[in-house]
Protein backbone atom coordinates (compact mmCIF):
# COMPACT_ATOMS: atom_id res chain seq x y z
CA UNK A 1 0.00 0.00 0.00
CA UNK A 2 1.25 3.47 -0.88
CA UNK A 3 1.52 6.25 1.70
CA UNK A 4 2.09 9.95 1.12
CA UNK A 5 3.87 11.80 3.91
CA UNK A 6 3.97 15.58 4.30
CA UNK A 7 7.71 16.20 4.49
CA UNK A 8 9.49 19.40 5.51
CA UNK A 9 12.96 17.86 5.60
CA UNK A 10 13.08 18.39 9.36
CA UNK A 11 13.73 15.83 12.04
CA UNK A 12 10.06 15.16 12.89
CA UNK A 13 8.92 14.41 9.35
CA UNK A 14 12.13 12.46 8.64
CA UNK A 15 11.58 10.29 11.70
CA UNK A 16 7.93 9.78 10.70
CA UNK A 17 9.15 8.80 7.22
CA UNK A 18 11.43 6.01 8.41
CA UNK A 19 8.72 4.72 10.74
CA UNK A 20 6.08 4.79 7.98
CA UNK A 21 8.41 3.19 5.42
CA UNK A 22 8.61 0.03 7.54
CA UNK A 23 5.00 -0.79 6.64
CA UNK A 24 4.16 1.15 3.47
CA UNK A 25 5.62 2.20 0.16
CA UNK A 26 6.25 5.79 1.21
CA UNK A 27 6.57 8.92 -0.91
CA UNK A 28 7.67 12.22 0.63
CA UNK A 29 5.68 15.32 -0.34
CA UNK A 30 6.77 18.90 0.28
CA UNK A 31 4.15 21.58 -0.24
CA UNK A 32 4.98 25.06 -1.48
CA UNK A 33 2.78 27.95 -2.55
CA UNK A 34 4.94 29.29 -5.37
CA UNK A 35 5.45 26.80 -8.23
CA UNK A 36 8.86 28.37 -8.91
CA UNK A 37 10.13 27.79 -5.37
CA UNK A 38 12.83 25.17 -5.35
CA UNK A 39 13.56 23.13 -2.23
CA UNK A 40 16.93 21.48 -2.93
CA UNK A 41 17.82 20.94 0.73
CA UNK A 42 14.49 19.20 1.36
CA UNK A 43 15.01 17.05 -1.72
CA UNK A 44 18.52 16.19 -0.43
CA UNK A 45 17.02 15.15 2.92
CA UNK A 46 14.58 12.87 1.09
CA UNK A 47 17.47 11.36 -0.87
CA UNK A 48 19.31 10.65 2.40
CA UNK A 49 16.27 8.66 3.52
CA UNK A 50 16.19 6.77 0.22
CA UNK A 51 12.54 7.63 -0.40
CA UNK A 52 10.85 9.15 -3.46
CA UNK A 53 10.16 12.87 -3.31
CA UNK A 54 7.51 15.14 -4.84
CA UNK A 55 7.10 18.89 -4.65
CA UNK A 56 3.42 19.88 -4.49
CA UNK A 57 2.04 23.34 -5.21
CA UNK A 58 -0.73 24.62 -2.96
CA UNK A 59 -1.08 27.91 -4.86
CA UNK A 60 -1.05 31.62 -4.28
CA UNK A 61 -4.76 31.79 -3.38
CA UNK A 62 -4.22 29.56 -0.34
CA UNK A 63 -1.19 31.62 0.67
CA UNK A 64 -3.26 34.82 0.49
CA UNK A 65 -6.04 33.16 2.52
CA UNK A 66 -3.52 32.06 5.17
CA UNK A 67 -1.95 35.52 5.40
CA UNK A 68 -5.37 37.20 5.66
CA UNK A 69 -6.34 34.78 8.42
CA UNK A 70 -3.09 35.33 10.31
CA UNK A 71 -3.41 39.11 10.12
CA UNK A 72 -7.07 38.97 11.23
CA UNK A 73 -6.33 36.66 14.18
CA UNK A 74 -2.99 38.16 15.15
CA UNK A 75 -1.32 34.76 15.52
CA UNK A 76 -0.31 31.98 13.08
CA UNK A 77 -2.10 28.89 14.44
CA UNK A 78 -5.33 29.05 12.42
CA UNK A 79 -3.46 30.01 9.24
CA UNK A 80 -1.01 27.14 9.53
CA UNK A 81 -3.84 24.71 10.35
CA UNK A 82 -5.70 25.90 7.23
CA UNK A 83 -2.65 25.26 5.05
CA UNK A 84 -2.00 21.88 6.68
CA UNK A 85 -5.63 20.82 6.13
CA UNK A 86 -5.36 21.72 2.43
CA UNK A 87 -2.08 19.81 2.11
CA UNK A 88 -3.53 16.70 3.76
CA UNK A 89 -6.61 16.90 1.52
CA UNK A 90 -4.39 17.23 -1.55
CA UNK A 91 -2.51 14.04 -0.66
CA UNK A 92 -5.77 12.23 0.14
CA UNK A 93 -6.59 12.41 -3.56
CA UNK A 94 -3.48 10.40 -4.46
CA UNK A 95 -2.73 7.99 -1.62
CA UNK A 96 -4.54 5.30 0.34
CA UNK A 97 -2.61 6.44 3.43
CA UNK A 98 -1.80 10.08 4.24
CA UNK A 99 0.60 10.94 7.05
CA UNK A 100 2.47 13.79 8.68
CA UNK A 101 5.18 14.24 11.28
CA UNK A 102 3.14 15.88 14.03
CA UNK A 103 3.92 14.77 17.57
CA UNK A 104 1.74 14.14 20.61
CA UNK A 105 2.36 17.56 22.11
CA UNK A 106 2.20 19.65 18.92
CA UNK A 107 -0.50 22.29 19.02
CA UNK A 108 -0.03 23.32 15.39
CA UNK A 109 -0.52 22.03 12.77
CA UNK A 110 -3.24 19.53 13.38
CA UNK A 111 -6.61 18.21 12.41
CA UNK A 112 -9.24 17.53 15.03
CA UNK A 113 -11.00 14.18 15.27
CA UNK A 114 -14.10 15.26 13.32
CA UNK A 115 -11.94 16.60 10.46
CA UNK A 116 -10.03 13.32 10.32
CA UNK A 117 -13.24 11.29 10.27
CA UNK A 118 -14.69 13.48 7.51
CA UNK A 119 -11.48 13.18 5.47
CA UNK A 120 -11.39 9.40 5.79
CA UNK A 121 -15.10 8.97 5.00
CA UNK A 122 -15.13 11.30 2.00
CA UNK A 123 -11.83 10.22 0.41
CA UNK A 124 -11.45 6.62 1.53
CA UNK A 125 -7.89 7.26 2.69
CA UNK A 126 -6.47 6.58 6.14
CA UNK A 127 -4.80 9.45 7.99
CA UNK A 128 -1.94 8.36 10.25
CA UNK A 129 0.47 10.15 12.54
CA UNK A 130 3.48 7.90 13.23
CA UNK A 131 4.75 10.23 15.99
CA UNK A 132 1.40 10.68 17.75
CA UNK A 133 2.52 8.79 20.85
CA UNK A 134 5.90 10.53 21.04
CA UNK A 135 6.62 13.73 22.93
CA UNK A 136 9.33 16.22 21.97
CA UNK A 137 12.07 14.76 24.22
CA UNK A 138 11.71 11.28 22.72
CA UNK A 139 11.60 12.63 19.16
CA UNK A 140 14.78 14.59 19.91
CA UNK A 141 16.48 11.44 21.26
CA UNK A 142 15.49 9.33 18.27
CA UNK A 143 16.40 12.05 15.77
CA UNK A 144 19.85 12.29 17.38
CA UNK A 145 20.22 8.52 17.02
CA UNK A 146 19.28 8.40 13.32
CA UNK A 147 20.13 11.79 11.78
CA UNK A 148 22.57 14.64 11.55
CA UNK A 149 20.40 17.72 12.02
CA UNK A 150 21.01 21.45 11.70
CA UNK A 151 18.82 24.00 13.44
CA UNK A 152 18.01 27.59 12.65
CA UNK A 153 15.37 30.28 12.81
CA UNK A 154 12.64 30.06 10.17
CA UNK A 155 14.03 31.28 6.89
CA UNK A 156 17.67 30.71 7.87
CA UNK A 157 17.65 27.05 6.83
CA UNK A 158 16.23 25.58 3.66
CA UNK A 159 13.51 23.36 5.04
CA UNK A 160 10.04 23.03 3.56
CA UNK A 161 8.02 24.44 6.43
CA UNK A 162 4.91 26.45 5.46
CA UNK A 163 5.94 29.29 7.75
CA UNK A 164 8.79 30.52 5.57
CA UNK A 165 6.56 31.43 2.62
CA UNK A 166 3.85 32.83 4.90
CA UNK A 167 6.41 35.16 6.49
CA UNK A 168 7.62 36.26 3.05
CA UNK A 169 4.05 36.99 1.92
CA UNK A 170 3.45 39.13 5.02
CA UNK A 171 6.69 41.04 4.31
CA UNK A 172 5.50 41.55 0.70
CA UNK A 173 2.46 43.38 2.15
CA UNK A 174 4.84 45.76 3.95
CA UNK A 175 4.25 44.22 7.38
CA UNK A 176 6.91 42.88 9.72
CA UNK A 177 5.99 39.22 10.37
CA UNK A 178 8.08 38.87 13.55
CA UNK A 179 5.37 39.99 16.03
CA UNK A 180 3.00 37.29 14.76
CA UNK A 181 5.30 34.32 15.41
CA UNK A 182 7.00 33.00 18.52
CA UNK A 183 10.52 34.36 18.87
CA UNK A 184 13.46 31.97 18.91
CA UNK A 185 11.47 29.17 17.30
CA UNK A 186 14.04 26.81 15.82
CA UNK A 187 13.33 24.79 12.72
CA UNK A 188 15.31 21.68 11.80
CA UNK A 189 16.74 20.21 8.60
CA UNK A 190 18.13 16.69 8.22
CA UNK A 191 21.55 16.90 6.51
CA UNK A 192 22.83 13.38 7.12
CA UNK A 193 21.96 9.95 8.32
CA UNK A 194 23.85 8.18 11.08
CA UNK A 195 24.86 4.56 10.75
CA UNK A 196 22.86 2.60 13.33
Secondary structure, 3 states (H helix, E strand, C coil): CEEEEECCCCHHHHHHHHHHCCCCEEEEEEEECCCCCCCHHHHHHHHHHCCEEEEEECCHHHHHHHHHHHHHHCCCHHHHHHHHHHHHHHHHCCCCEEEECCCCCCCCCCCCHHHHHHHHHHHCCEEEECCCCCCHHHHHHHHHHHEEEEEEECCCCCCCCHHHHHHHHHHHCCCCCHHHCCCCCEEEEEEEECCC
